[in-house]
C-alpha cells in the first residue's frame, strides 16, 4: 500500500483544519468520524518519519524502513503531485572493474586464457639470449611463465603449470620435435597413486622425450606446478603457441615432426 499527499501542508495547518472540521455545527456525525480518522492518520504520518517538504529540489525527503522496503522492491518513489519521478534502484553490488582474462572452472573451457603482453620481465631467471632474429620460447619454472620471443622482442606471455616436485619439468635447451593435434595421454603408476588417463589432449608440442606443451581442461590452477612434467596451458593458449611455433603443421598429419627444412622452434627452460 502506498500513501501519497496531494497537497503539502504544515503541521499547524493540519491541526487547524482538523479542529475546525470537528467542531463545526454543520458537520454531520459521519463527516466528523471521517475527519477524526484523517486526524489520527495525519498525526501518525507526521510523527513516524514520513516527512513532506516543500523544497523537493533539495532532495530533503525520507521514508520509514517499511515503506523503503516496498519502494525498493518496485523501484518506485511516492512523491507529491507535480514532483513525480522514477528513480533507478540502488546497485546491489560494486561494478566489475576490468575484463576477465582467466575464466573460472565452470565457464567455457575453450575460452580460458592466461595470455598477457610482456612488459618488464626482470623478475624472470636471467637467461642468455640466442643470437637470432627467429622465434624462440623461454620457460621460467620459478615464475611458471612462458614467453614467446621474436629475436629479442617478447611478443606474448602465458602463465602455465609445470611438473610437480616428484615429477619435475626438465631444464635446458631444446627444440620442438613433434606436433600432435590431439591425443590420449596415459602414464604414472596405479600403485603409486599417480596414474592418469586423459582423453583428447589438444595442441601438443613435444620438445624432449615425453615432455611437451599441451592444452589442459582438467584444472585451471595455472601458476602452480600440477603436472607429471609437461607444461600445462589453457587450450586457447596452447593453440596459439602451436600455430606460432615451428614446425608449421600441415593441418592433417597426426604426428607431425620437424625437418631440416622446417626445424622446430628453440625452447630454453630455466629454474
Helices and strands as residue ranges (DSSP letters): H 11-23, H 29-47, G 56-58, H 65-74, G 109-111, E 135-140, E 145-150, E 153-159, G 165-167, E 172-175, E 178-187, E 196-208, E 211-216, E 231-234, H 235-244, E 255-257, E 266-270
